[in-house]
Amino acid sequence: MFPALTIRGRFTHMVGMTQPIAFDNSYARLGAGFYTRTAPTPVQGPALIAVNETLARRLGIDPDWLRGPQGLAMVAGNAAPPGAEPIAQAYAGHQFGGLSPQLGDGRAVLLGEVVAPDGARFDLQLKGSGPTPFSRRGDGRSWLGPVLREYAVSEFMAAAGVPTTRALAAALTGETVWRETALPGAVLTRVASSHIRVGTFEFFAIRGDVERLRALAEHVIARHYPDADSPMQLLERVVAAQAETIAQWMALGFIHGVMNTDNMAVSGETIDYGPCAFMDGFDPDRVFSSIDRAGRYAWSEQPHVAVWNLAQLASCLLPLMGDADAAVPDATRIVHGFPALYDAAWLRRFGAKLGLAQPGESDRALIERLLALMAAQQADFTRVFRGLATGAARDEFRDPAAFDAWARDWQARGPDPALAASANPARIPRNHRIQQAIDAGLGGDFAPFHRLVAAVTQPFDDRPDWADLADPPAPGQEVRVTYCGT
């Protein structure tokens, strides 16, 4: 399709062109053992689905270049611009509590680190770009559904202020992916402040590779936490970052679905949107993942799992703390400090959702009473909280009198409707709407997807033309199960 850029069946670098992206690949400079040099596998018929103009400009990339033949060749995995150094990162991970000593990027390739005009550094990664040495007999590809889901959900999270990876572009491959049936292949171009995970530290710790473990810690400190001056302070910073992020998840009714240690980024960003979903009717024990049969990653369990994951990170860092035995009490204290940090962030987030600028401990019971009432009546999570700002919350309860009793105590606190409106989105990427966008995309119609993305990236705006996207699913529209994998 683009003979100047692509040799069919062979990945290449673009030559003879103006530099479109500024790269400085610090992770690649860490050297052997951290990754394998792996090129994406070219595809036969690439076609753009979406380009994120706002994010492109943030990175210093011309959106029109992304839409052109060279940009399409990059996001499809057919060619890379000068300065890119494609690699597949190595990491391990605890998956549902069991250690897998070698995982790694099995269907993703990190093209390189983009240096934005303000000097900020971001990873540019292709997901679904073909097999790597870590693919474990997989094809390394993604079908269309997960690409559309991650694009819509991650961009909503960014618009809602949650630390998250981002979606720069989505493209069809023009090739078929087999997942029990034939499905269209697609590639997501993902942006992150880095893709370093708790599992990255585990990879070196379980091998006793203290030299690379130390290099990794120093890299993370320099890249994410330059005010930290030791591995102990690094642990402290990661614990604090995760406490804030998990509290934000909870305040949006978000369920990650697969909080394995290889899916927890040390930057504090939300990463790896697999079987994720947002609740409709509130149920604190809600699970969507088809493989989470024991409810390990239910909404209510997410803070507890975060502590478990952070304990694994602490164990990895102990060899870098001088006398490891002597360091155990301080590392334990830091990990055990997560609940207090999380509780403070939770109270602040949910207090704002109630329109309380300075919520106190006495307000915790008020919030928990509302959540208990919502759970008892299966009231819609998003619509109840948005309704506190608009005056429509009462309509979400089967027994409005029970809400009235709670609301009298709430009104006595003098809530600010404007604060509540700024903390409670009018729209989320609801599961049934994502599924409708995927179903339409499978038929070649991406208009529902583009409409959904436009609506959820302006989540606090009341727009009559998007009012239907705020509605919970009608009977028969519920999506109760989401799936891991590609």
Disulfide bonds with the S-S distance in Angstrom:
none
